[in-house]
Amino acid sequence: MTNAKKSLPIYVTQPLLPDLADFMPYLEQIWASKWLTNSGPFHQQLEQALCDYLGVKHLALFANGTLALVTALQALRITGEVITTPYTFAATGHALLWNGIKPVFVDIDPITLNLDPDKIEAAITPQTTAIMPVHCYGQPCDVMAIQKIADNYGLKVIYDAAHAFAVQCHDGSVLNHGDLSILSFHATKVFNTFEGGAIICHDAKTKQRIDHLKNFGFADEVTVVAPGINGKMSEINAAFGLLQLNGIDEALEKRKWVDTIYRQCLATIKGIVCPLGMGEKATNYAYFPILVQSDYPLTRDALYQKFRDNNVQVRRYFYPLISDFSMYRGLPSSAPANLPVAKKTAEQVICLPIYPDLSREQIEFIISLMVD
Ligand code: T4K
């Protein structure tokens, strides 16, 4: 215990970093070619390697997940109102606002913590054009139910799959569902390129439109087909992604091990619930959320403070709800009475540290803070 305490802080996550020496040949190649960005060779290789690894047809790399989200909405020309979850990171809602779209918040399911399909229909209006669910913590949404509603009402579906790298559902990659999915490759994610992201789509024409949109709208040297943005990933980020992909299976295994130990240790602690009973392939062990119930001796915030006092840098993902941020608070759908499950979950949640290098000693120290 004492040793674990000495080696603190323990962060909620730590990035996966391959050996620095293994990155040097990539850097030398970039230096030799002087090709630094704008769809260079590593960029092209990483797009193909990720399509193969993830089991998806088309993938466009981005500088980060937020730009991918903003561009996904542009690619499908989404306007009006979009139904989404309040239980997510700020970027989900902000991508809508950056496109002049009104978010309409719908409550979450208490088991999956994702958008509750049973509550979507009641929120649809003549202005609704799309649904933007989040595979929160990498737990797949009910993709079949959501698609059925979208088909019935002629709506597009864009998944914020920022957490869902390599996540499978009943018929393969969860990224193959909906019209588009976006990934984040931020440093804190299961697979990272320092900063980075991607849009997954199903046909070459859409991929081409996305590629134009992320490069200012340029279709060729003299033709600009849309008011695009600069969303391009650089060669350094792409090269790092290629290198990291080599170790991703091992990293996922280590995350699974951490998840298993936590579940074993927490099973007997009264008042602590692990909300997601995750299946073998339905998760990538990106996060380890716990819910602090009223029969636990400490409040959620007292336990959070105890962790922080002991230099365990846990996070309350996702508190506050984004519907409580000042720019969303005035929306009718942000009313707490409309979002009781999300509200309660946000008040109970703590995400415990989880990353490949977390040791048993560190896990035991974290657990000890919950039982002492
Ligand atoms: N949609 C969803 C559902 C998302 O969760 C996110 C991002 C996005 C969209 C947008 O994707 P990006 O545009 O970011 O690609 C972090 C991440 O910055 C953010 O990417 C992520 N979601 C969110 C859930 O978590 P913060 O503000 O909590 O990050 P920060 O800097 O406090 O880092 C958390 C912990 O990670 C630190 O305590 C220490 C550790 N850490 C962090 C960094 C940056 C490291 O060990 N090394 C590092 O380099 O948002």
Residues whose N, C-alpha, C, O or C-beta is under 5 A from the ligand:
A	BS01	T4K	Y11 V12 T13 Q14 P15 N64 G65 T66 T88 F89 A91 T92 V134 D160 A162 S184 F185 H186 A187 T188 G196 G197 Q313
